[in-house]
Each structure stands twice: as C-alpha cells, then as structure tokens.
C-alpha cells in the first residue's frame, strides 16, 4: 500500500470515529433531556444528524422519545432523516405514535410527505435512469420483487399454503414473496362494493378495466356482480399468470378481453380507446414502485367514461410501517388531487388470523387496517 493511501485511510477512520463520538454525544444530550439550546449548540457545531448508534437510535428518535417538539422541528429543519428506522424497525414517527404525541407525529409525517412529493417532482423532471428512488418503497433491488423486468422472467407458482389459503408466489433472491395471497379477499370484496354498488351504470353492465390478475380474486368478484360487466378488460404481463388464466378458462369468458403485456403498452392503444371509457378502473401490479403508480394516475382521467366512474388501487404503499403507510396515503391523495380526482378512504380490518397468514413468505402488509381508496373526478 502506498503511503498516500495509508494516510487517506487513517484520515477517513479518524473522521468516522469523530463523527460517531459527536453523534453519540448529541443523542445522549437529548435523552438526558438537556435544554433545547444545549442540543441546538451541538447541532449547529456540526453533530451528524444522520448518525445512528448501535441500537439504531438517531437524534430524531431521541427527540421523539423525550417528546421535545421544539427540538424535533429543529432537527427536521436541519435535515434529519425522517424515515430512518432503528433496530426494531421503528421510525421516530412510530415512537411519537406509540406515545400518543400527535403534534410530534404530525410534524415528522408531514416532513415525509414533503420529502416524497419533492422526490416525485424531481423524478418527473429528469431522465428515468437518473430519477431518485423513494426511500420507503424501493431501494436498489434487482430481484423479482423490485425489478419488473426480472419479475416477468421469473417463474411464478400457484399453490395453497399450510393453512389452505390460495397464494401466488415468486422467488426473490432466495426468498419466497407473495404476488397475491388469499387473505386479501376481504379487501377485494370491499373494493368491489365501493366501486360498483349504487353505480348508475351497474344495471346495464359496467365497463371494467383491471391491471394485474394475480389470483383473479377481484376479477372473479367483478364477474359475480348481479349484472356481469358488459366489457371486462384485464391487462396482464407475466407469462405464467397468462398460462394460469388460459387453464382456468378466462380467455373464453363472455365480455372478457385479456391484453397480454405491461399496462404501459396499452394506455393509448386501440384496444383501450375503443371502449369509449370505463366505469370502473382498478390496478394492482407487482414489482412496481410509487413512481409507476403515479404515472398510471395520470392516464386515469382520460380512461374514465364519465363523472360517476370510479378508480381504485391496491394501497400497499409503505404498509409494513404505520407512519410510512400514512405518508403514502397522503402523498397519493395529493397526486390524485393534482389531476382533478377526489379520494374517499375507508378502513378494512385485515387483522383476523393475521398471525398465520404469511407462512414462509415475506410479509408485505403489517397494518391492522387497510386504507381503501376510491377516487372520482372532481365535479364543479
């Protein structure tokens, strides 16, 4: 090793050690409930707000724990990371929530909303290959769970788990991940009710568009309406799902049209446009992130047939963490508002038997209540 390289390594190690000591001191200052000005002096002197100790505690975690709202606000203003999680996977917002401190929770959540809206704006302005990735929803993941291209070339398996529930799974880096699972049925039942009940066109047969077939739960529910859809378009890209649909007779169902490919291939196609607009639109894709969902949002107004038309999506955004889920509920509502759509949210309790619904698959939804969105075009 060259002497110059040794000097660089020594300097880097010293800098890391100094930052760790400075960061640890700030966390201890906060946990010891020192006056705000004492902590502020350390922050202004350069204490690293990104630092997390051996338990994953950051300065923001500590400020939430001692319920110092003034300090929480100052930390966020100075660039503290709103969605850093400790070793127990809790964010500072989760700590505030557990202590029923609504002002601190709201402060941290709103910081997350601002951050994610900014990320989405930056992504829309730059080349796709240089777009920032949302910190909550997707890191650099090239497995079938994080890359659409990998997912579409990875084999899927339809089976029943040890509890007898239907599941469709894919291997993602050696881990079994559910593409769709039977426990989602209550969500889909309630979604179809919200989308279709009392719809002014239901007696004539609704025109339905669904993106992503999965186990076919929601599409089967659409077909079980008292009046079957007059047109039922399903967009599905995965070859194994398409094979499953053929084996189970979906290609022969009256009024059903299956478009083989990604939704991006069809948004302005004749197959879509010739319907004259849809009464109901639903989307539930796998391996896509929030940026993809927001792009889909932008097509929705042109795909709806009229003011009574309704749109929904599977809201699993950040759903392994209470605050992250709350952030993406608000972010999606704001983005839909930008395109002239108002959202009504309702809760579906999915806690029943939740302790055994995952089996050996990765958990992707850990909230008790699913937030079900139904959006309509805003009327003047």
PyMOL commands that set and color helices and strands:
alter all, ss='L'
color gray80, all
select helices_A, chain A and resi 3-31+36-44+59-65+69-77+92-98+102-125+128-130+148-152+182-196+202-204+217-223+239-247+250-252+263-265+270-273+290-303+322-338+354-356
alter helices_A, ss='H'
color red, helices_A
select strands_A, chain A and resi 156-160+166-172+175-181+207-211+231-236+256-260+280-283+310-313+341-349+369-377
alter strands_A, ss='S'
color yellow, strands_A
deselect
rebuild
show_as cartoon
